[in-house]
Amino acid sequence: MSLSTLEKCIDYSFRNKSLLEQALTHRSHSSKHNERLEFLGDSVLNCAIASLLYDRFSRIDEGDLSRLRANLVKQASLADIAQRLELSRFLRLGEGELKSGGFRRPSILADTLEAIFGAIYMDAGFDVASKAIAKLYKPVLETVDPKTLGKDAKTLLQEYLQGRKIALPVYTVVATHGAAHSQEFEVECAIPKLDVQVVGIGGSRRAAEQSAAKQALEVALTAAPAPAKRTPRARKTAQLSLPVAVAQAASDDMPGASAADAPSPQLALAADAHADAHADTPADAPADAPADSPADARTTAPAPSDDRPADDRQASLTLTKK
């Protein structure tokens, strides 16, 4: 297969074609194989992906960025890209590796793709290699969900249930099959509250649990109720003060009385205070001023008596008028 076809697929044309040939060569084919280029390409890939994630997801912390990067550069992700490029058609494998189907093996495909990244770096530098990586990863990055990418099925199921305050699932090995060196496990995943009970199968207990968790999550997504909305608690009714209670009781006892006729709490309190202040005052006590004041003496003193005869009193009056 012509190397120019592959160059079009990766959107880069090598100046040194021997670097591309070496990147495609498996150790079973020749002593001049691609493992050193693979080592170099692995570092270039990690740096390029880290930069892409840093620019794309500005609100994600370093822990989640590391998780995303690890998922994007793992063998399965690289093998998927290699299959999209039909890289198996360009591999240079030994006869034994060809017969055993090495051109379909994910590990060989992933290692070869990393070697190509290393070859581009050696041929043109990091910036060009980073651009080639960004173009190949563009379809992947467009569908990346930072909340779920890189999390296994058990983790996703656990987070889903905890968010709805539902008890965690119970995993139980229900059966094992096959010889000791190639056993197959059947694991049940049960979520009693959702009435979910599924069985997963895998070559190990962990793989079977993951399979069961994936099935349980799919069922739970349709079976679980939406998270309950919090409703505000009703406020306790304040107790009425004593004057208000008395006024209200009085209005209830008076026929035809309305709430508007009842005294206000302020009036009731003022009346109580006035009654307390005058509780010890005698009923017949004088009003205000002292009894012995001079003004009262002049007002109330009797006029002096006149014992003279009536004719003398009349004569005095006549002389006074004159």
C-alpha positions in Angstrom: 0.0 0.0 0.0 1.4 3.4 -0.9 2.6 5.6 2.0 1.2 8.7 0.3 -2.3 7.4 1.0 -1.5 7.2 4.7 0.0 10.7 4.6 -3.3 12.0 3.2 -5.2 10.3 6.0 -3.0 11.9 8.7 -2.8 15.2 6.8 1.0 15.3 6.9 3.6 14.7 4.2 7.0 13.4 5.5 10.2 15.0 4.3 12.1 12.0 5.5 10.0 9.0 4.3 12.2 6.5 6.2 10.8 7.8 9.5 7.3 6.8 8.4 8.5 3.4 7.3 10.2 2.8 10.6 7.1 3.9 12.5 5.1 1.2 10.6 7.7 -1.6 11.3 7.0 -4.1 14.1 9.8 -5.7 15.9 8.8 -9.1 14.3 9.7 -7.7 10.9 13.1 -6.1 11.3 15.7 -5.0 13.8 15.0 -1.4 12.9 11.6 -1.3 14.4 9.3 1.4 15.8 9.7 1.0 19.6 11.9 4.0 20.1 9.6 6.2 18.0 6.7 4.8 20.0 8.4 5.9 23.3 8.9 9.4 21.9 5.4 9.6 20.4 3.9 8.6 23.7 5.3 11.7 25.4 4.4 13.9 22.5 0.8 12.6 22.6 0.4 13.2 26.3 1.7 16.8 26.0 -0.5 17.6 23.0 -3.6 16.1 24.6 -3.0 17.9 27.9 -2.7 21.2 26.0 -5.9 20.5 24.1 -7.8 19.7 27.2 -6.5 22.7 29.1 -7.7 25.0 26.4 -11.0 23.3 25.8 -12.2 22.8 29.4 -11.2 25.9 31.4 -13.3 25.1 34.5 -12.1 21.6 35.1 -9.5 21.0 37.9 -6.3 19.1 37.4 -7.7 15.8 38.7 -10.4 15.7 36.1 -8.0 16.8 33.4 -5.7 13.9 34.2 -8.6 11.5 34.1 -9.7 12.8 30.7 -6.2 12.6 29.3 -5.7 9.1 30.6 -8.9 8.0 28.8 -8.0 9.7 25.6 -4.4 8.3 25.3 -5.2 4.7 26.5 -4.8 1.8 24.2 -8.4 1.4 23.3 -8.8 5.1 22.2 -5.6 4.9 20.1 -6.7 1.6 18.5 -10.1 3.2 17.6 -8.3 6.0 15.8 -5.9 3.5 14.1 -8.9 1.5 12.8 -10.5 4.7 11.5 -7.3 5.4 9.5 -7.2 1.7 8.4 -3.7 1.6 9.7 -3.6 -2.2 9.6 -3.2 -2.1 5.8 0.2 -0.3 6.2 1.8 -2.4 9.0 5.1 -4.2 8.4 4.8 -7.4 10.4 6.8 -10.6 10.5 5.3 -13.7 9.0 4.4 -15.2 12.4 2.6 -12.1 13.5 0.7 -11.9 10.3 -0.6 -15.5 10.6 -1.7 -14.9 14.2 -3.7 -11.8 13.2 -1.4 -9.2 14.6 -2.7 -6.6 12.2 -5.9 -6.6 14.1 -4.4 -6.6 17.6 -5.3 -3.4 19.5 -1.9 -3.2 21.2 0.0 -3.2 17.9 -2.3 -0.7 16.3 -2.0 1.7 19.3 1.8 1.4 19.5 2.1 2.0 15.7 0.0 5.2 15.9 2.2 6.5 18.8 5.3 5.7 16.7 3.8 7.8 13.8 3.4 10.8 16.2 7.0 10.4 17.3 8.1 10.3 13.6 6.2 13.5 12.8 7.9 15.1 15.8 11.3 14.0 14.6 10.5 15.2 11.0 9.0 18.6 11.8 8.9 19.4 15.5 6.3 19.5 18.3 4.0 22.2 16.8 3.4 20.2 13.6 3.0 16.9 15.5 0.5 18.6 17.9 -1.6 19.9 15.0 -1.7 16.4 13.4 -2.8 14.9 16.8 -5.4 17.7 17.3 -6.9 16.9 13.8 -7.1 13.2 14.5 -8.7 13.7 17.9 -11.1 16.4 16.9 -14.1 14.0 16.4 -13.4 12.5 19.8 -13.0 15.8 21.6 -16.3 17.0 20.2 -18.2 14.2 22.0 -16.3 14.3 25.2 -18.4 14.5 28.4 -16.1 15.6 31.2 -18.5 14.3 33.8 -18.6 10.7 32.6 -15.5 10.1 30.4 -13.1 7.8 32.0 -15.5 6.6 34.7 -16.3 2.9 34.7 -19.9 1.6 34.9 -19.8 0.8 38.7 -18.7 4.4 39.5 -21.3 5.9 37.2 -24.0 3.7 38.8 -22.9 4.6 42.3 -22.9 8.3 41.6 -26.4 8.1 40.0 -27.8 6.3 43.0 -26.1 8.6 45.6 -27.5 11.6 43.8 -31.0 10.3 44.4 -30.4 9.0 47.9 -30.9 5.4 46.9 -28.9 2.6 48.6 -25.9 1.3 46.7 -26.2 -1.9 44.6 -25.3 -5.3 45.9 -23.0 -7.5 43.8 -23.2 -11.3 44.2 -21.3 -14.0 42.3 -24.1 -16.4 41.3 -22.1 -18.9 39.1 -18.7 -19.7 37.6 -17.9 -21.7 34.5 -14.9 -23.2 32.8 -11.4 -24.4 33.9 -9.4 -22.6 36.6 -7.2 -20.8 34.1 -10.1 -19.6 31.9 -13.1 -19.1 34.2 -16.2 -17.2 33.3 -18.1 -15.4 36.1 -21.7 -14.5 36.4 -22.4 -11.6 38.9 -25.8 -10.3 39.9 -26.3 -6.6 40.5 -29.4 -5.8 42.7 -31.0 -2.5 43.6 -33.9 -3.4 45.8 -35.5 0.1 45.9 -35.8 0.2 42.1 -36.6 -3.5 41.8 -33.6 -3.9 39.5 -31.9 -7.3 39.3 -29.5 -8.1 36.4 -26.7 -10.5 35.7 -23.4 -9.6 34.1 -20.9 -12.1 32.6 -17.1 -11.6 32.3 -13.7 -13.3 32.2 -13.1 -12.1 35.8 -15.2 -11.1 38.7 -14.4 -7.4 38.2 -15.3 -7.6 34.5 -18.6 -9.4 35.3 -19.4 -6.7 37.9 -18.8 -3.9 35.4 -21.0 -5.7 32.9 -23.8 -6.0 35.5 -23.4 -2.4 36.6 -23.7 -1.2 33.0 -27.0 -3.1 32.6 -28.3 -1.9 35.9 -27.6 1.7 35.1 -29.5 1.4 31.8 -32.5 0.0 33.7 -32.2 2.5 36.5 -32.2 5.5 34.1 -35.8 4.5 33.2 -36.9 3.1 36.5 -35.7 5.7 39.0 -37.9 8.6 39.9 -36.6 12.1 39.4 -34.9 13.7 42.4 -37.5 15.1 44.8 -37.8 18.8 45.0 -37.4 20.4 48.4 -40.6 22.0 49.7 -40.3 24.9 52.3 -41.4 23.9 55.8 -44.6 25.5 57.1 -43.9 28.2 59.7 -45.2 27.7 63.2 -48.1 30.0 64.1 -47.1 32.4 66.8 -49.1 32.3 70.0 -51.3 35.3 70.8 -50.2 37.5 73.7 -52.5 37.5 76.8 -54.2 40.9 76.1 -54.9 40.0 72.5 -56.3 36.6 73.6 -58.5 38.3 76.2 -59.8 40.8 73.6 -60.4 38.1 71.1 -62.3 36.0 73.6 -64.4 39.0 74.6 -65.3 39.7 71.0 -66.3 36.1 70.6 -68.6 36.4 73.6 -70.3 39.6 72.4 -73.1 39.0 69.9 -72.6 41.0 66.7 -69.1 42.1 67.6 -66.5 42.0 64.9 -62.8 41.7 64.9 -62.6 45.5 64.2 -64.5 46.2 67.5 -61.9 44.4 69.6 -59.3 46.6 71.4 -55.8 46.6 69.9 -53.0 45.0 71.8 -51.5 48.4 72.5 -54.7 49.7 74.1 -55.1 46.6 76.2 -51.6 46.9 77.5 -52.1 50.7 78.3 -55.3 49.9 80.2 -53.6 47.3 82.3 -50.8 49.6 83.2 -53.2 52.4 84.2 -55.2 50.1 86.4 -52.1 48.8 88.2 -50.9 52.4 88.8 -54.2 53.4 90.6 -55.0 50.2 92.3 -54.0 51.5 95.8 -55.5 55.0 95.6 -58.5 55.6 98.1 -61.8 56.4 96.4 -62.6 59.5 98.5 -59.2 61.2 98.4 -59.0 64.9 97.4 -58.1 65.6 93.8 -54.8 67.3 93.7 -53.7 70.5 95.7 -53.0 70.3 99.5 -55.8 71.5 101.8 -53.6 74.0 103.8 -52.6 76.3 100.9 -53.0 80.1 101.5 -55.2 80.5 98.4 -57.7 78.1 99.7 -57.7 79.8 103.1 -58.6 83.2 101.7 -61.3 81.7 99.6 -63.0 79.7 102.3 -62.6 82.0 105.4 -66.0 83.4 106.8 -66.6 87.2 106.7 -66.5 89.0 110.1 -69.9 89.6 111.8 -71.4 93.2 112.2 -73.3 93.6 115.5 -74.2 97.3 115.1 -77.9 98.5 115.1 -79.6 98.7 111.8 -79.9 102.6 111.9 -76.2 103.0 112.4 -75.4 100.7 109.5 -77.8 102.7 107.3 -76.2 106.0 108.3 -72.7 104.7 107.4 -73.9 103.7 104.0 -75.4 107.2 103.4 -72.2 108.9 104.4 -70.2 106.6 102.2 -72.3 107.4 99.1 -71.9 111.2 99.7 
